[in-house]
Amino acid sequence: MRDQPGDALANELLELMHELDIPIGIRKLGYSEADVEELAKGTLPQHRVTKLSPRQPVDLEQLTSLFKEALDM
């Protein structure tokens, strides 16, 4: 895993979250499909967040997809 440190870190974090019974996925935090568009629209103007994305430029379609995938991880 030395050649994929991002994957190794993600796996460790997921394992820790499971051990600590921390919810995985934003649905477990009370969000639903009905919230996805508003979450994406609210994130788009947050340049301090979006400028760190490896995928540039960040657009509404990408953020909508991200939040849909984040519902049930």
All heavy atoms as a GROMACS GRO file, in nm:
protein
  575
    1MET      N    1   0.080  -0.120   0.000
    1MET     CA    2   0.000   0.000   0.000
    1MET      C    3   0.085   0.127   0.000
    1MET      O    4   0.032   0.234  -0.004
    1MET     CB    5  -0.091   0.002   0.122
    1MET     CG    6  -0.210  -0.085   0.113
    1MET     SD    7  -0.353   0.019   0.092
    1MET     CE    8  -0.475  -0.104   0.068
    2ARG      N    9   0.215   0.114   0.007
    2ARG     CA   10   0.301   0.233   0.009
    2ARG      C   11   0.284   0.316  -0.117
    2ARG      O   12   0.299   0.437  -0.113
    2ARG     CB   13   0.447   0.194   0.024
    2ARG     CG   14   0.479   0.144   0.163
    2ARG     CD   15   0.623   0.123   0.176
    2ARG     NE   16   0.678   0.248   0.230
    2ARG     CZ   17   0.799   0.262   0.272
    2ARG    NH1   18   0.884   0.162   0.263
    2ARG    NH2   19   0.842   0.374   0.321
    3ASP      N   20   0.249   0.251  -0.229
    3ASP     CA   21   0.233   0.326  -0.352
    3ASP      C   22   0.096   0.393  -0.361
    3ASP      O   23   0.073   0.474  -0.448
    3ASP     CB   24   0.258   0.236  -0.473
    3ASP     CG   25   0.164   0.118  -0.480
    3ASP    OD1   26   0.118   0.072  -0.374
    3ASP    OD2   27   0.139   0.069  -0.591
    4GLN      N   28   0.005   0.362  -0.269
    4GLN     CA   29  -0.128   0.422  -0.266
    4GLN      C   30  -0.160   0.474  -0.126
    4GLN      O   31  -0.249   0.424  -0.058
    4GLN     CB   32  -0.233   0.318  -0.308
    4GLN     CG   33  -0.216   0.264  -0.448
    4GLN     CD   34  -0.234   0.371  -0.554
    4GLN    OE1   35  -0.313   0.462  -0.539
    4GLN    NE2   36  -0.156   0.362  -0.661
    5PRO      N   37  -0.086   0.575  -0.078
    5PRO     CA   38  -0.107   0.621   0.059
    5PRO      C   39  -0.247   0.676   0.083
    5PRO      O   40  -0.301   0.664   0.193
    5PRO     CB   41   0.000   0.729   0.078
    5PRO     CG   42   0.040   0.770  -0.058
    5PRO     CD   43   0.018   0.650  -0.146
    6GLY      N   44  -0.308   0.736  -0.017
    6GLY     CA   45  -0.445   0.787  -0.001
    6GLY      C   46  -0.543   0.675   0.028
    6GLY      O   47  -0.630   0.687   0.115
    7ASP      N   48  -0.530   0.564  -0.044
    7ASP     CA   49  -0.617   0.449  -0.021
    7ASP      C   50  -0.593   0.389   0.116
    7ASP      O   51  -0.688   0.350   0.186
    7ASP     CB   52  -0.595   0.341  -0.128
    7ASP     CG   53  -0.645   0.383  -0.265
    7ASP    OD1   54  -0.730   0.475  -0.272
    7ASP    OD2   55  -0.600   0.324  -0.365
    8ALA      N   56  -0.468   0.381   0.156
    8ALA     CA   57  -0.435   0.326   0.288
    8ALA      C   58  -0.495   0.412   0.398
    8ALA      O   59  -0.554   0.360   0.494
    8ALA     CB   60  -0.284   0.316   0.304
    9LEU      N   61  -0.484   0.543   0.385
    9LEU     CA   62  -0.540   0.634   0.485
    9LEU      C   63  -0.692   0.621   0.489
    9LEU      O   64  -0.752   0.613   0.598
    9LEU     CB   65  -0.499   0.778   0.456
    9LEU     CG   66  -0.559   0.884   0.549
    9LEU    CD1   67  -0.518   0.859   0.693
    9LEU    CD2   68  -0.517   1.022   0.504
   10ALA      N   69  -0.755   0.619   0.373
   10ALA     CA   70  -0.901   0.606   0.368
   10ALA      C   71  -0.946   0.477   0.434
   10ALA      O   72  -1.044   0.476   0.511
   10ALA     CB   73  -0.948   0.612   0.223
   11ASN      N   74  -0.878   0.369   0.408
   11ASN     CA   75  -0.915   0.240   0.468
   11ASN      C   76  -0.900   0.243   0.620
   11ASN      O   77  -0.986   0.191   0.693
   11ASN     CB   78  -0.832   0.127   0.409
   11ASN     CG   79  -0.870   0.096   0.268
   11ASN    OD1   80  -0.982   0.121   0.224
   11ASN    ND2   81  -0.776   0.044   0.191
   12GLU      N   82  -0.794   0.304   0.668
   12GLU     CA   83  -0.772   0.315   0.812
   12GLU      C   84  -0.881   0.400   0.878
   12GLU      O   85  -0.931   0.366   0.985
   12GLU     CB   86  -0.634   0.373   0.844
   12GLU     CG   87  -0.520   0.278   0.814
   12GLU     CD   88  -0.522   0.153   0.900
   12GLU    OE1   89  -0.554   0.162   1.020
   12GLU    OE2   90  -0.491   0.046   0.846
   13LEU      N   91  -0.916   0.510   0.814
   13LEU     CA   92  -1.020   0.597   0.869
   13LEU      C   93  -1.156   0.527   0.871
   13LEU      O   94  -1.229   0.537   0.970
   13LEU     CB   95  -1.030   0.727   0.789
   13LEU     CG   96  -0.916   0.825   0.810
   13LEU    CD1   97  -0.928   0.942   0.713
   13LEU    CD2   98  -0.911   0.874   0.953
   14LEU      N   99  -1.188   0.455   0.766
   14LEU     CA  100  -1.314   0.381   0.763
   14LEU      C  101  -1.318   0.273   0.870
   14LEU      O  102  -1.420   0.253   0.936
   14LEU     CB  103  -1.337   0.319   0.625
   14LEU     CG  104  -1.375   0.417   0.515
   14LEU    CD1  105  -1.373   0.349   0.379
   14LEU    CD2  106  -1.511   0.480   0.543
   15GLU      N  107  -1.207   0.206   0.891
   15GLU     CA  108  -1.199   0.104   0.995
   15GLU      C  109  -1.218   0.167   1.134
   15GLU      O  110  -1.293   0.115   1.216
   15GLU     CB  111  -1.065   0.031   0.988
   15GLU     CG  112  -1.056  -0.086   1.084
   15GLU     CD  113  -0.925  -0.161   1.068
   15GLU    OE1  114  -0.881  -0.181   0.954
   15GLU    OE2  115  -0.868  -0.198   1.173
   16LEU      N  116  -1.153   0.278   1.156
   16LEU     CA  117  -1.167   0.348   1.284
   16LEU      C  118  -1.311   0.396   1.305
   16LEU      O  119  -1.367   0.381   1.415
   16LEU     CB  120  -1.071   0.467   1.290
   16LEU     CG  121  -1.076   0.552   1.417
   16LEU    CD1  122  -1.038   0.469   1.539
   16LEU    CD2  123  -0.985   0.672   1.402
   17MET      N  124  -1.371   0.450   1.202
   17MET     CA  125  -1.510   0.495   1.213
   17MET      C  126  -1.603   0.378   1.246
   17MET      O  127  -1.694   0.392   1.327
   17MET     CB  128  -1.553   0.563   1.083
   17MET     CG  129  -1.485   0.697   1.061
   17MET     SD  130  -1.522   0.769   0.900
   17MET     CE  131  -1.690   0.825   0.928
   18HIS      N  132  -1.578   0.264   1.184
   18HIS     CA  133  -1.658   0.145   1.213
   18HIS      C  134  -1.640   0.102   1.359
   18HIS      O  135  -1.738   0.073   1.428
   18HIS     CB  136  -1.621   0.032   1.117
   18HIS     CG  137  -1.697  -0.093   1.141
   18HIS    ND1  138  -1.831  -0.105   1.110
   18HIS    CD2  139  -1.660  -0.211   1.196
   18HIS    CE1  140  -1.871  -0.226   1.145
   18HIS    NE2  141  -1.770  -0.291   1.196
   19GLU      N  142  -1.516   0.099   1.405
   19GLU     CA  143  -1.488   0.058   1.543
   19GLU      C  144  -1.552   0.152   1.644
   19GLU      O  145  -1.596   0.109   1.751
   19GLU     CB  146  -1.337   0.053   1.567
   19GLU     CG  147  -1.268  -0.062   1.496
   19GLU     CD  148  -1.117  -0.057   1.510
   19GLU    OE1  149  -1.066   0.025   1.590
   19GLU    OE2  150  -1.050  -0.134   1.439
   20LEU      N  151  -1.558   0.281   1.612
   20LEU     CA  152  -1.614   0.380   1.703
   20LEU      C  153  -1.764   0.402   1.680
   20LEU      O  154  -1.825   0.487   1.746
   20LEU     CB  155  -1.540   0.513   1.689
   20LEU     CG  156  -1.392   0.510   1.726
   20LEU    CD1  157  -1.326   0.644   1.696
   20LEU    CD2  158  -1.374   0.473   1.872
   21ASP      N  159  -1.820   0.327   1.589
   21ASP     CA  160  -1.963   0.337   1.554
   21ASP      C  161  -2.001   0.478   1.508
   21ASP      O  162  -2.104   0.532   1.546
   21ASP     CB  163  -2.050   0.293   1.672
   21ASP     CG  164  -2.190   0.255   1.629
   21ASP    OD1  165  -2.207   0.212   1.513
   21ASP    OD2  166  -2.283   0.269   1.711
   22ILE      N  167  -1.914   0.537   1.427
   22ILE     CA  168  -1.940   0.669   1.369
   22ILE      C  169  -2.014   0.648   1.236
   22ILE      O  170  -1.972   0.566   1.154
   22ILE     CB  171  -1.807   0.744   1.345
   22ILE    CG1  172  -1.739   0.771   1.479
   22ILE    CG2  173  -1.831   0.874   1.268
   22ILE    CD1  174  -1.600   0.830   1.467
   23PRO      N  175  -2.122   0.721   1.214
   23PRO     CA  176  -2.199   0.702   1.090
   23PRO      C  177  -2.114   0.727   0.966
   23PRO      O  178  -2.033   0.820   0.962
   23PRO     CB  179  -2.309   0.809   1.100
   23PRO     CG  180  -2.315   0.848   1.242
   23PRO     CD  181  -2.179   0.824   1.299
   24ILE      N  182  -2.135   0.644   0.866
   24ILE     CA  183  -2.067   0.659   0.737
   24ILE      C  184  -2.175   0.687   0.634
   24ILE      O  185  -2.266   0.609   0.616
   24ILE     CB  186  -1.986   0.532   0.701
   24ILE    CG1  187  -1.879   0.508   0.805
   24ILE    CG2  188  -1.926   0.546   0.561
   24ILE    CD1  189  -1.803   0.379   0.789
   25GLY      N  190  -2.163   0.799   0.569
   25GLY     CA  191  -2.265   0.843   0.473
   25GLY      C  192  -2.351   0.950   0.536
   25GLY      O  193  -2.385   0.944   0.654
   26ILE      N  194  -2.384   1.051   0.455
   26ILE     CA  195  -2.458   1.163   0.511
   26ILE      C  196  -2.606   1.133   0.535
   26ILE      O  197  -2.673   1.207   0.607
   26ILE     CB  198  -2.440   1.290   0.426
   26ILE    CG1  199  -2.495   1.272   0.285
   26ILE    CG2  200  -2.294   1.332   0.424
   26ILE    CD1  201  -2.492   1.400   0.202
   27ARG      N  202  -2.658   1.025   0.479
   27ARG     CA  203  -2.796   0.986   0.507
   27ARG      C  204  -2.813   0.957   0.656
   27ARG      O  205  -2.913   0.994   0.718
   27ARG     CB  206  -2.837   0.864   0.424
   27ARG     CG  207  -2.984   0.829   0.440
   27ARG     CD  208  -3.023   0.705   0.360
   27ARG     NE  209  -2.986   0.708   0.222
   27ARG     CZ  210  -3.056   0.768   0.124
   27ARG    NH1  211  -3.167   0.831   0.153
   27ARG    NH2  212  -3.014   0.765   0.000
   28LYS      N  213  -2.712   0.895   0.715
   28LYS     CA  214  -2.718   0.862   0.857
   28LYS      C  215  -2.710   0.986   0.945
   28LYS      O  216  -2.734   0.978   1.065
   28LYS     CB  217  -2.607   0.763   0.892
   28LYS     CG  218  -2.630   0.627   0.830
   28LYS     CD  219  -2.523   0.529   0.868
   28LYS     CE  220  -2.549   0.395   0.802
   28LYS     NZ  221  -2.444   0.298   0.832
   29LEU      N  222  -2.677   1.099   0.885
   29LEU     CA  223  -2.674   1.225   0.958
   29LEU      C  224  -2.803   1.304   0.936
   29LEU      O  225  -2.816   1.418   0.979
   29LEU     CB  226  -2.553   1.310   0.914
   29LEU     CG  227  -2.417   1.246   0.939
   29LEU    CD1  228  -2.307   1.330   0.877
   29LEU    CD2  229  -2.394   1.227   1.088
   30GLY      N  230  -2.898   1.243   0.865
   30GLY     CA  231  -3.029   1.304   0.847
   30GLY      C  232  -3.054   1.365   0.710
   30GLY      O  233  -3.160   1.422   0.687
   31TYR      N  234  -2.960   1.354   0.617
   31TYR     CA  235  -2.980   1.409   0.484
   31TYR      C  236  -3.044   1.305   0.393
   31TYR      O  237  -3.030   1.185   0.414
   31TYR     CB  238  -2.846   1.454   0.423
   31TYR     CG  239  -2.786   1.572   0.495
   31TYR    CD1  240  -2.686   1.554   0.590
   31TYR    CD2  241  -2.830   1.701   0.470
   31TYR    CE1  242  -2.631   1.661   0.657
   31TYR    CE2  243  -2.776   1.809   0.537
   31TYR     CZ  244  -2.676   1.788   0.631
   31TYR     OH  245  -2.623   1.895   0.697
   32SER      N  246  -3.114   1.354   0.289
   32SER     CA  247  -3.178   1.265   0.192
   32SER      C  248  -3.155   1.320   0.052
   32SER      O  249  -3.094   1.426   0.034
   32SER     CB  250  -3.328   1.255   0.220
   32SER     OG  251  -3.392   1.377   0.186
   33GLU      N  252  -3.210   1.250  -0.046
   33GLU     CA  253  -3.199   1.294  -0.186
   33GLU      C  254  -3.255   1.434  -0.203
   33GLU      O  255  -3.209   1.512  -0.285
   33GLU     CB  256  -3.272   1.196  -0.279
   33GLU     CG  257  -3.202   1.065  -0.300
   33GLU     CD  258  -3.231   0.962  -0.191
   33GLU    OE1  259  -3.302   0.995  -0.092
   33GLU    OE2  260  -3.179   0.850  -0.202
   34ALA      N  261  -3.356   1.468  -0.123
   34ALA     CA  262  -3.419   1.599  -0.132
   34ALA      C  263  -3.323   1.711  -0.092
   34ALA      O  264  -3.343   1.827  -0.130
   34ALA     CB  265  -3.543   1.603  -0.043
   35ASP      N  266  -3.219   1.680  -0.018
   35ASP     CA  267  -3.123   1.781   0.028
   35ASP      C  268  -3.004   1.799  -0.066
   35ASP      O  269  -2.930   1.897  -0.053
   35ASP     CB  270  -3.068   1.740   0.166
   35ASP     CG  271  -3.177   1.730   0.270
   35ASP    OD1  272  -3.251   1.829   0.289
   35ASP    OD2  273  -3.188   1.623   0.333
   36VAL      N  274  -2.984   1.708  -0.157
   36VAL     CA  275  -2.863   1.706  -0.239
   36VAL      C  276  -2.843   1.834  -0.318
   36VAL      O  277  -2.734   1.892  -0.316
   36VAL     CB  278  -2.863   1.582  -0.332
   36VAL    CG1  279  -2.756   1.594  -0.439
   36VAL    CG2  280  -2.842   1.455  -0.250
   37GLU      N  281  -2.944   1.882  -0.386
   37GLU     CA  282  -2.929   2.001  -0.468
   37GLU      C  283  -2.893   2.123  -0.382
   37GLU      O  284  -2.804   2.202  -0.417
   37GLU     CB  285  -3.056   2.030  -0.548
   37GLU     CG  286  -3.040   2.145  -0.644
   37GLU     CD  287  -3.162   2.168  -0.731
   37GLU    OE1  288  -3.252   2.082  -0.735
   37GLU    OE2  289  -3.166   2.274  -0.796
   38GLU      N  290  -2.958   2.137  -0.268
   38GLU     CA  291  -2.930   2.251  -0.180
   38GLU      C  292  -2.788   2.241  -0.121
   38GLU      O  293  -2.719   2.342  -0.107
   38GLU     CB  294  -3.034   2.256  -0.068
   38GLU     CG  295  -3.038   2.388   0.003
   38GLU     CD  296  -3.082   2.504  -0.085
   38GLU    OE1  297  -3.163   2.484  -0.177
   38GLU    OE2  298  -3.033   2.616  -0.061
   39LEU      N  299  -2.745   2.120  -0.087
   39LEU     CA  300  -2.608   2.102  -0.038
   39LEU      C  301  -2.506   2.143  -0.144
   39LEU      O  302  -2.408   2.212  -0.115
   39LEU     CB  303  -2.585   1.957   0.004
   39LEU     CG  304  -2.652   1.912   0.133
   39LEU    CD1  305  -2.648   1.760   0.146
   39LEU    CD2  306  -2.586   1.977   0.254
   40ALA      N  307  -2.531   2.101  -0.267
   40ALA     CA  308  -2.439   2.134  -0.377
   40ALA      C  309  -2.438   2.285  -0.402
   40ALA      O  310  -2.331   2.346  -0.416
   40ALA     CB  311  -2.480   2.059  -0.504
   41LYS      N  312  -2.554   2.345  -0.407
   41LYS     CA  313  -2.562   2.490  -0.430
   41LYS      C  314  -2.495   2.568  -0.316
   41LYS      O  315  -2.434   2.671  -0.340
   41LYS     CB  316  -2.707   2.535  -0.443
   41LYS     CG  317  -2.770   2.498  -0.575
   41LYS     CD  318  -2.913   2.545  -0.581
   41LYS     CE  319  -2.978   2.510  -0.713
   41LYS     NZ  320  -3.120   2.552  -0.717
   42GLY      N  321  -2.508   2.519  -0.194
   42GLY     CA  322  -2.446   2.586  -0.081
   42GLY      C  323  -2.296   2.571  -0.076
   42GLY      O  324  -2.226   2.654  -0.019
   43THR      N  325  -2.246   2.463  -0.137
   43THR     CA  326  -2.102   2.439  -0.138
   43THR      C  327  -2.032   2.518  -0.248
   43THR      O  328  -1.919   2.565  -0.228
   43THR     CB  329  -2.074   2.288  -0.158
   43THR    OG1  330  -2.138   2.215  -0.054
   43THR    CG2  331  -1.925   2.258  -0.157
   44LEU      N  332  -2.097   2.535  -0.359
   44LEU     CA  333  -2.035   2.599  -0.475
   44LEU      C  334  -1.970   2.734  -0.444
   44LEU      O  335  -1.856   2.758  -0.486
   44LEU     CB  336  -2.137   2.613  -0.588
   44LEU     CG  337  -2.083   2.637  -0.728
   44LEU    CD1  338  -1.982   2.530  -0.767
   44LEU    CD2  339  -2.196   2.641  -0.827
   45PRO      N  340  -2.034   2.824  -0.369
   45PRO     CA  341  -1.968   2.953  -0.340
   45PRO      C  342  -1.861   2.946  -0.230
   45PRO      O  343  -1.797   3.047  -0.201
   45PRO     CB  344  -2.083   3.044  -0.299
   45PRO     CG  345  -2.189   2.955  -0.251
   45PRO     CD  346  -2.172   2.825  -0.325
   46GLN      N  347  -1.839   2.831  -0.172
   46GLN     CA  348  -1.741   2.816  -0.064
   46GLN      C  349  -1.603   2.792  -0.126
   46GLN      O  350  -1.551   2.681  -0.125
   46GLN     CB  351  -1.780   2.701   0.030
   46GLN     CG  352  -1.916   2.714   0.090
   46GLN     CD  353  -1.932   2.840   0.172
   46GLN    OE1  354  -1.842   2.879   0.245
   46GLN    NE2  355  -2.047   2.903   0.161
   47HIS      N  356  -1.543   2.897  -0.177
   47HIS     CA  357  -1.417   2.885  -0.251
   47HIS      C  358  -1.304   2.826  -0.166
   47HIS      O  359  -1.216   2.760  -0.219
   47HIS     CB  360  -1.377   3.019  -0.311
   47HIS     CG  361  -1.478   3.071  -0.408
   47HIS    ND1  362  -1.498   3.014  -0.531
   47HIS    CD2  363  -1.567   3.172  -0.398
   47HIS    CE1  364  -1.594   3.078  -0.594
   47HIS    NE2  365  -1.638   3.174  -0.515
   48ARG      N  366  -1.306   2.848  -0.036
   48ARG     CA  367  -1.200   2.792   0.048
   48ARG      C  368  -1.208   2.639   0.048
   48ARG      O  369  -1.109   2.572   0.076
   48ARG     CB  370  -1.209   2.848   0.190
   48ARG     CG  371  -1.331   2.804   0.266
   48ARG     CD  372  -1.337   2.871   0.403
   48ARG     NE  373  -1.447   2.821   0.480
   48ARG     CZ  374  -1.573   2.858   0.470
   48ARG    NH1  375  -1.606   2.950   0.381
   48ARG    NH2  376  -1.666   2.806   0.546
   49VAL      N  377  -1.325   2.585   0.017
   49VAL     CA  378  -1.343   2.439   0.007
   49VAL      C  379  -1.318   2.392  -0.135
   49VAL      O  380  -1.240   2.300  -0.159
   49VAL     CB  381  -1.486   2.399   0.052
   49VAL    CG1  382  -1.510   2.251   0.029
   49VAL    CG2  383  -1.510   2.435   0.197
   50THR      N  384  -1.383   2.455  -0.230
   50THR     CA  385  -1.376   2.407  -0.369
   50THR      C  386  -1.239   2.425  -0.433
   50THR      O  387  -1.202   2.347  -0.520
   50THR     CB  388  -1.484   2.475  -0.456
   50THR    OG1  389  -1.464   2.617  -0.454
   50THR    CG2  390  -1.623   2.442  -0.406
   51LYS      N  391  -1.162   2.526  -0.392
   51LYS     CA  392  -1.031   2.545  -0.455
   51LYS      C  393  -0.932   2.435  -0.419
   51LYS      O  394  -0.830   2.419  -0.484
   51LYS     CB  395  -0.974   2.683  -0.421
   51LYS     CG  396  -0.927   2.699  -0.280
   51LYS     CD  397  -0.870   2.838  -0.259
   51LYS     CE  398  -0.825   2.856  -0.115
   51LYS     NZ  399  -0.776   2.990  -0.093
   52LEU      N  400  -0.963   2.356  -0.315
   52LEU     CA  401  -0.876   2.245  -0.276
   52LEU      C  402  -0.905   2.117  -0.355
   52LEU      O  403  -0.834   2.018  -0.342
   52LEU     CB  404  -0.890   2.218  -0.127
   52LEU     CG  405  -0.848   2.333  -0.035
   52LEU    CD1  406  -0.879   2.299   0.110
   52LEU    CD2  407  -0.702   2.366  -0.053
   53SER      N  408  -1.011   2.119  -0.434
   53SER     CA  409  -1.048   2.001  -0.511
   53SER      C  410  -0.945   1.972  -0.619
   53SER      O  411  -0.901   2.063  -0.690
   53SER     CB  412  -1.184   2.022  -0.577
   53SER     OG  413  -1.213   1.915  -0.664
   54PRO      N  414  -0.908   1.843  -0.634
   54PRO     CA  415  -0.814   1.809  -0.741
   54PRO      C  416  -0.879   1.821  -0.880
   54PRO      O  417  -0.810   1.825  -0.980
   54PRO     CB  418  -0.775   1.665  -0.710
   54PRO     CG  419  -0.886   1.612  -0.627
   54PRO     CD  420  -0.941   1.729  -0.551
   55ARG      N  421  -1.011   1.826  -0.883
   55ARG     CA  422  -1.083   1.840  -1.011
   55ARG      C  423  -1.126   1.985  -1.025
   55ARG      O  424  -1.216   2.031  -0.956
   55ARG     CB  425  -1.205   1.749  -1.013
   55ARG     CG  426  -1.169   1.604  -1.004
   55ARG     CD  427  -1.294   1.519  -1.007
   55ARG     NE  428  -1.258   1.381  -0.978
   55ARG     CZ  429  -1.336   1.297  -0.915
   55ARG    NH1  430  -1.455   1.334  -0.875
   55ARG    NH2  431  -1.295   1.175  -0.893
   56GLN      N  432  -1.062   2.055  -1.115
   56GLN     CA  433  -1.094   2.195  -1.136
   56GLN      C  434  -1.138   2.216  -1.280
   56GLN      O  435  -1.087   2.151  -1.369
   56GLN     CB  436  -0.971   2.282  -1.106
   56GLN     CG  437  -0.931   2.284  -0.962
   56GLN     CD  438  -1.032   2.354  -0.873
   56GLN    OE1  439  -1.103   2.445  -0.916
   56GLN    NE2  440  -1.040   2.312  -0.750
   57PRO      N  441  -1.230   2.305  -1.307
   57PRO     CA  442  -1.309   2.379  -1.211
   57PRO      C  443  -1.419   2.291  -1.151
   57PRO      O  444  -1.462   2.193  -1.212
   57PRO     CB  445  -1.369   2.492  -1.294
   57PRO     CG  446  -1.379   2.436  -1.432
   57PRO     CD  447  -1.262   2.341  -1.444
   58VAL      N  448  -1.465   2.327  -1.034
   58VAL     CA  449  -1.573   2.255  -0.967
   58VAL      C  450  -1.705   2.318  -1.012
   58VAL      O  451  -1.719   2.440  -1.010
   58VAL     CB  452  -1.559   2.266  -0.813
   58VAL    CG1  453  -1.676   2.200  -0.744
   58VAL    CG2  454  -1.428   2.205  -0.768
   59ASP      N  455  -1.799   2.233  -1.054
   59ASP     CA  456  -1.928   2.288  -1.096
   59ASP      C  457  -2.043   2.221  -1.020
   59ASP      O  458  -2.023   2.126  -0.944
   59ASP     CB  459  -1.947   2.276  -1.247
   59ASP     CG  460  -1.946   2.133  -1.299
   59ASP    OD1  461  -1.981   2.040  -1.223
   59ASP    OD2  462  -1.913   2.114  -1.417
   60LEU      N  463  -2.162   2.272  -1.039
   60LEU     CA  464  -2.279   2.224  -0.968
   60LEU      C  465  -2.306   2.076  -0.995
   60LEU      O  466  -2.340   2.002  -0.903
   60LEU     CB  467  -2.401   2.310  -1.005
   60LEU     CG  468  -2.529   2.280  -0.928
   60LEU    CD1  469  -2.510   2.302  -0.778
   60LEU    CD2  470  -2.644   2.366  -0.980
   61GLU      N  471  -2.287   2.034  -1.117
   61GLU     CA  472  -2.310   1.893  -1.154
   61GLU      C  473  -2.216   1.800  -1.076
   61GLU      O  474  -2.258   1.696  -1.026
   61GLU     CB  475  -2.292   1.875  -1.304
   61GLU     CG  476  -2.322   1.734  -1.352
   61GLU     CD  477  -2.306   1.721  -1.502
   61GLU    OE1  478  -2.340   1.816  -1.575
   61GLU    OE2  479  -2.260   1.614  -1.546
   62GLN      N  480  -2.090   1.836  -1.066
   62GLN     CA  481  -1.992   1.755  -0.993
   62GLN      C  482  -2.028   1.748  -0.844
   62GLN      O  483  -2.020   1.642  -0.783
   62GLN     CB  484  -1.852   1.812  -1.008
   62GLN     CG  485  -1.794   1.796  -1.146
   62GLN     CD  486  -1.664   1.872  -1.159
   62GLN    OE1  487  -1.651   1.985  -1.110
   62GLN    NE2  488  -1.568   1.812  -1.226
   63LEU      N  489  -2.064   1.862  -0.787
   63LEU     CA  490  -2.100   1.863  -0.644
   63LEU      C  491  -2.226   1.784  -0.618
   63LEU      O  492  -2.236   1.713  -0.517
   63LEU     CB  493  -2.114   2.007  -0.595
   63LEU     CG  494  -1.985   2.085  -0.584
   63LEU    CD1  495  -2.013   2.232  -0.556
   63LEU    CD2  496  -1.894   2.026  -0.478
   64THR      N  497  -2.323   1.794  -0.707
   64THR     CA  498  -2.447   1.716  -0.692
   64THR      C  499  -2.415   1.567  -0.693
   64THR      O  500  -2.465   1.491  -0.608
   64THR     CB  501  -2.547   1.752  -0.804
   64THR    OG1  502  -2.577   1.892  -0.796
   64THR    CG2  503  -2.675   1.672  -0.792
   65SER      N  504  -2.332   1.525  -0.785
   65SER     CA  505  -2.291   1.385  -0.792
   65SER      C  506  -2.218   1.342  -0.665
   65SER      O  507  -2.243   1.234  -0.611
   65SER     CB  508  -2.203   1.364  -0.914
   65SER     OG  509  -2.156   1.232  -0.920
   66LEU      N  510  -2.129   1.428  -0.616
   66LEU     CA  511  -2.055   1.399  -0.495
   66LEU      C  512  -2.149   1.376  -0.376
   66LEU      O  513  -2.135   1.279  -0.303
   66LEU     CB  514  -1.959   1.515  -0.464
   66LEU     CG  515  -1.881   1.501  -0.334
   66LEU    CD1  516  -1.753   1.426  -0.359
   66LEU    CD2  517  -1.853   1.638  -0.276
   67PHE      N  518  -2.246   1.464  -0.358
   67PHE     CA  519  -2.338   1.449  -0.246
   67PHE      C  520  -2.431   1.329  -0.263
   67PHE      O  521  -2.464   1.262  -0.164
   67PHE     CB  522  -2.420   1.578  -0.225
   67PHE     CG  523  -2.341   1.685  -0.154
   67PHE    CD1  524  -2.303   1.800  -0.220
   67PHE    CD2  525  -2.302   1.669  -0.022
   67PHE    CE1  526  -2.230   1.899  -0.158
   67PHE    CE2  527  -2.227   1.766   0.043
   67PHE     CZ  528  -2.193   1.882  -0.025
   68LYS      N  529  -2.472   1.297  -0.387
   68LYS     CA  530  -2.551   1.176  -0.409
   68LYS      C  531  -2.473   1.053  -0.367
   68LYS      O  532  -2.526   0.964  -0.302
   68LYS     CB  533  -2.592   1.166  -0.555
   68LYS     CG  534  -2.707   1.255  -0.594
   68LYS     CD  535  -2.743   1.237  -0.740
   68LYS     CE  536  -2.853   1.332  -0.781
   68LYS     NZ  537  -2.886   1.322  -0.924
   69GLU      N  538  -2.346   1.047  -0.405
   69GLU     CA  539  -2.262   0.932  -0.369
   69GLU      C  540  -2.236   0.928  -0.218
   69GLU      O  541  -2.220   0.820  -0.161
   69GLU     CB  542  -2.130   0.939  -0.444
   69GLU     CG  543  -2.142   0.915  -0.593
   69GLU     CD  544  -2.011   0.934  -0.667
   69GLU    OE1  545  -1.905   0.936  -0.604
   69GLU    OE2  546  -2.018   0.949  -0.790
   70ALA      N  547  -2.233   1.044  -0.154
   70ALA     CA  548  -2.206   1.051  -0.012
   70ALA      C  549  -2.324   1.012   0.075
   70ALA      O  550  -2.309   0.990   0.195
   70ALA     CB  551  -2.160   1.192   0.026
   71LEU      N  552  -2.442   1.000   0.017
   71LEU     CA  553  -2.559   0.961   0.096
   71LEU      C  554  -2.537   0.825   0.162
   71LEU      O  555  -2.564   0.809   0.281
   71LEU     CB  556  -2.686   0.958   0.008
   71LEU     CG  557  -2.745   1.094  -0.027
   71LEU    CD1  558  -2.852   1.076  -0.134
   71LEU    CD2  559  -2.802   1.162   0.097
   72ASP      N  560  -2.493   0.729   0.084
   72ASP     CA  561  -2.474   0.592   0.132
   72ASP      C  562  -2.336   0.544   0.093
   72ASP      O  563  -2.317   0.490  -0.015
   72ASP     CB  564  -2.579   0.498   0.072
   72ASP     CG  565  -2.719   0.543   0.106
   72ASP    OD1  566  -2.751   0.549   0.226
   72ASP    OD2  567  -2.795   0.574   0.012
   73MET      N  568  -2.240   0.564   0.178
   73MET     CA  569  -2.103   0.523   0.147
   73MET      C  570  -2.076   0.385   0.199
   73MET      O  571  -2.126   0.340   0.293
   73MET     CB  572  -2.006   0.624   0.203
   73MET     CG  573  -2.026   0.762   0.142
   73MET     SD  574  -1.899   0.877   0.183
   73MET     CE  575  -1.768   0.818   0.080
   0.00000   0.00000   0.00000
